[in-house]
Amino acid sequence: MSASGLPPVVEEPVERLHRLHWSSLLFDALSQIRSLVVPAIFALLGAARGDSFWIYISLIFLGPALLYSVFRYATLSFRISHGQLVIKQGLIFRNVRSVPVERIQNIDFVQNLLHRALGVAEVRVETAAGSEPEATLRVLSLEQVERLRSEVFESRHAAEPRAFNVGVSDGVGLEAGSFSEESSATQAANSPTTSLVLQIPLSWLIYAGLASNRGTILIGVVAGSIYEFKLFKRLDIEKFADWLPQNLDHWFLAGVVALGFLVLLLILRMVSVAWYILRFSNYRLERRNDDLRVSCGLTTKVQATVPRRRVQFISVHRNLLMRFWRLASVRIETAGSGAGHDDASKSVSSRWFIPVVTEDRLAEVLREIRPDLVWNENEFQFKPMAARAVTRRVRFAVLVSLVFAAVGFFVWKPWGALVGAILLPILVLAAILSTRALQYARTEQGVVFRSGVLIRKTSMTFFEKIQSIEFQQSPLDRRWGMAKLSVDTAAAGPAEHKIEVPLLDASLAMNEQVEIKQLAAMHQPVYR
Amino acid sequence: MTTEQTQTHLNPVDSNQLTDERANSAVEGTPTVLYSQDSRFIQVEMIASTIFAGFVLVAALIGLGVLWFIFGLGPIFYLGLVAFFVLALLLLYGTFVWPKIEFRHYRWRLDDQSLEIHSGVWWKHRISIPLGRVQHADVSQGPLLRKFDLGVLTVHTAGTAESKIELKGLAHSTALQLRDRLVEQAQAKVVT
């Protein structure tokens, strides 16, 4: 860690006091209203019924909230001095937060349509520590964003000539010289160069949308609104039946229903295509020295920066259709990005890091995340699961079906037993396929685990990122001579895949634990 | 069950019996030897379990009284009585036998690469923490542990699922030594 917080010896950059953009008032009020959405719905429903009680209630809540917005706007100011970004807020109880400038990892911004119309953006200042952004400034004008960026990086440059890894702005802003300490020898690290890594064309987004199940959110929305507005009562189903021609052929009806399903499916897929286009149009992944920068969005523009040293975990997901079209999506996990915290810029820098990429570009793109990474899934030396792993899982599946059959039989004699009979082939097939899908490998850089039948997930973490290695055996595991091996990393979560390898041969698992432990100890993480 | 495990069963090294020199070697890291907890930890566990069992038994007695009050000396009461005795037996086992079994299955070792903790009687766990990954470590003592001069070493990593790993039942001095040794390795707090 460099000496932080010490005033730089070099001459001070001019201190300027900044304030939020005037439209902050508007956006702050909007977000307050959004957080009061429940009383607001009550108010609207009540108003529809001619009952104004809830309107008054929500006004009581809203009034102070709006006052607070005005107060916040009037009292918040920030400036850069002595190598610190200082944000002051409040009048009586004054809250002053200072963030050492050289610890600022990046300045991300989110811009929705309204923001764009007014030429402003919501800005997040992030440091390596912690899961929350260090500071959120809502909202600044684009000019202010630029000035903030240049001041931050200027000041960092002045405070510390050997500043590592400077994530600077989007081409327009000035560039701080960044001397990266541990950048690989192959990369010319002395001058900042931006290279375009990946651009996603519209056609990929359409394929990805068609392959994705995103559209099912629509079902939730529709079902919710039907329930909420009691549409069932209003729709007169009997009347609807009167419209239908009488004496229809059964086959014809079945055909209509099947067609209806197909159309519904198509609509859902169209919705997910729309969702992909809305979120990921103009997707660009760029690399500037050791920073990866993602920007995308049709209406809401998001820009996020990920220092590539902070990538802990790479997870490549492919569902059935994506495999058919030879597509993949990539999720990453970075230290300092908390799980569960899922706002727009965060999710772009983790869960939706690369929403879709073709197989033939995958390896090349992943290499930009880690220069030493050779991603060739056919070359990974996958170690076999325990010889009797499939037998064990199948036996369990049979047992579960038997239990269901027995319970079914006693509940509803004798046909209930059929439940078990129907479950048996399904569970057995699932057991065989899911066990065969499990694959574990150790490469030169780290550990690879693959699992999943419908959605195949292949994840990799690196020796220097491994925090602990655990060998676990349940009583059943011991009976079968098997064990589970898990590897823990920082910020596990957004990738929705963990390296927890079940059904390994016990001696292999124990051996692997020792090997991984030694390799992890050899590959010390580089702290800064 | 591996040969290594059976061996350590036959010849457990009780850190209570360690001379200072051997305790030092435990902390310095002799790769092959697995150490057990301090045997005084069994007593601590027994006392803690006795207190717990006492509370449970009192609650169960009250429950039994309620059964008597509502149903009288009928079959339901006798069923409750049987359940009470089964519970009492289980608690006796948990108090006076289980701590010893758990103790026998608990091992730790520090070598030049990692801290390793083996635990669990039915569900076996062996966790290794590479030394460079220790963010910080602290030693804590409850009133009972203090009376017996024992301590719990908590090792923090930057991980998610296993960010806090406890090594229980060490002599307080061993725990402190171990902590110092681990903290030496933890150079910085920021994960990259």
Boltz contact constraints between the chains, C-beta under 6 A:
constraints:
  - contact:
      token1: [A, 1]
      token2: [B, 188]
      max_distance: 6.0
  - contact:
      token1: [A, 128]
      token2: [B, 190]
      max_distance: 6.0
  - contact:
      token1: [A, 309]
      token2: [B, 192]
      max_distance: 6.0
  - contact:
      token1: [A, 335]
      token2: [B, 191]
      max_distance: 6.0
  - contact:
      token1: [A, 467]
      token2: [B, 133]
      max_distance: 6.0
  - contact:
      token1: [A, 467]
      token2: [B, 157]
      max_distance: 6.0
  - contact:
      token1: [A, 467]
      token2: [B, 158]
      max_distance: 6.0
  - contact:
      token1: [A, 467]
      token2: [B, 159]
      max_distance: 6.0
  - contact:
      token1: [A, 468]
      token2: [B, 127]
      max_distance: 6.0
  - contact:
      token1: [A, 468]
      token2: [B, 129]
      max_distance: 6.0
  - contact:
      token1: [A, 468]
      token2: [B, 157]
      max_distance: 6.0
  - contact:
      token1: [A, 468]
      token2: [B, 159]
      max_distance: 6.0
  - contact:
      token1: [A, 468]
      token2: [B, 162]
      max_distance: 6.0
  - contact:
      token1: [A, 469]
      token2: [B, 128]
      max_distance: 6.0
  - contact:
      token1: [A, 470]
      token2: [B, 127]
      max_distance: 6.0
  - contact:
      token1: [A, 471]
      token2: [B, 126]
      max_distance: 6.0
  - contact:
      token1: [A, 472]
      token2: [B, 125]
      max_distance: 6.0
  - contact:
      token1: [A, 473]
      token2: [B, 124]
      max_distance: 6.0
  - contact:
      token1: [A, 474]
      token2: [B, 123]
      max_distance: 6.0
  - contact:
      token1: [A, 475]
      token2: [B, 122]
      max_distance: 6.0
  - contact:
      token1: [A, 488]
      token2: [B, 159]
      max_distance: 6.0
  - contact:
      token1: [A, 488]
      token2: [B, 161]
      max_distance: 6.0
  - contact:
      token1: [A, 488]
      token2: [B, 162]
      max_distance: 6.0
  - contact:
      token1: [A, 490]
      token2: [B, 158]
      max_distance: 6.0
  - contact:
      token1: [A, 490]
      token2: [B, 191]
      max_distance: 6.0
  - contact:
      token1: [A, 492]
      token2: [B, 160]
      max_distance: 6.0
  - contact:
      token1: [A, 517]
      token2: [B, 114]
      max_distance: 6.0
  - contact:
      token1: [A, 517]
      token2: [B, 128]
      max_distance: 6.0
  - contact:
      token1: [A, 518]
      token2: [B, 113]
      max_distance: 6.0
  - contact:
      token1: [A, 520]
      token2: [B, 130]
      max_distance: 6.0
  - contact:
      token1: [A, 521]
      token2: [B, 113]
      max_distance: 6.0
  - contact:
      token1: [A, 521]
      token2: [B, 130]
      max_distance: 6.0
  - contact:
      token1: [A, 524]
      token2: [B, 132]
      max_distance: 6.0
  - contact:
      token1: [A, 525]
      token2: [B, 192]
      max_distance: 6.0
  - contact:
      token1: [A, 526]
      token2: [B, 192]
      max_distance: 6.0
  - contact:
      token1: [A, 527]
      token2: [B, 187]
      max_distance: 6.0
  - contact:
      token1: [A, 527]
      token2: [B, 188]
      max_distance: 6.0
  - contact:
      token1: [A, 527]
      token2: [B, 190]
      max_distance: 6.0
